[in-house]
């Protein structure tokens, strides 16, 4: 079975979530989901999965607040943009 190789660049879906976190700062999954346009119709579980992928890629880290995980960016917007341009070239 051929697994897809993980990439260090952001997909469009990942970038949407990162934009929310860069704008809002540390947020729970519910906060991120609520900040997304309703037209996307993304389920909580989809947002959670994408945030976990972003953490695995090294863009986010989480802490726990009660039962909720709070995600925060550890890569600045400019740094992510620069990485994307470098990868494109």
Helices and strands as residue ranges (DSSP letters): H 12-24, E 27-28, H 29-35, G 38-40, H 44-57, E 60-65, E 68-73, H 77-88
